[in-house]
Amino acid sequence: MVLAVAWLPLAYKFNSGWKRRKNPVSLAICVTLILLTYSDVIFAFAILGETTWKFFAIATGVFQLVTVANFYLSFYWSEKRFPSERRTDSVQPPNTTSTPRQA
C-alpha cells in the first residue's frame, strides 16, 4: 500500500503538466501512474486474501494493455499536435564545439 500511495504525487504532477501544456504524453504518464497505483492496491488485496490471484493476473494484463494503447495513442496525438517539437534539436550537445573546423 505504501507503493500505491507513493505513485499519487507523481500522477498529480503529470496531471498538472497535462493541464498546463496539453501535451498528451503527460496525460499518458499520469494514467500509467494511476494504473500502477491500482495494481499495487490489488496486489495488496491478493496478499491479504481479499481477492484471487487470478483476478490480479487478469487485471494486471488489462492494465498493461490499456497503458500500451494509451502511449501509442498519445505519441500519435502528440506528433499531430506538436509536429516539430520532438523531431528537431536546435540546441547542440554540451560536448560539441560551435567553431568551424580548419581544413
Buried (B, 14 or more C-beta within 10 A) or exposed (E): EEEBEEBEEBBEBBBEBBEEEEBBBBBBBBBBBBBBBBBBBBBBBBEEEEBEEEEBEEBBEEBEEEBEEBBEEBBEBBBEEBEEEEEEEEEEEEEEEEEEEEE
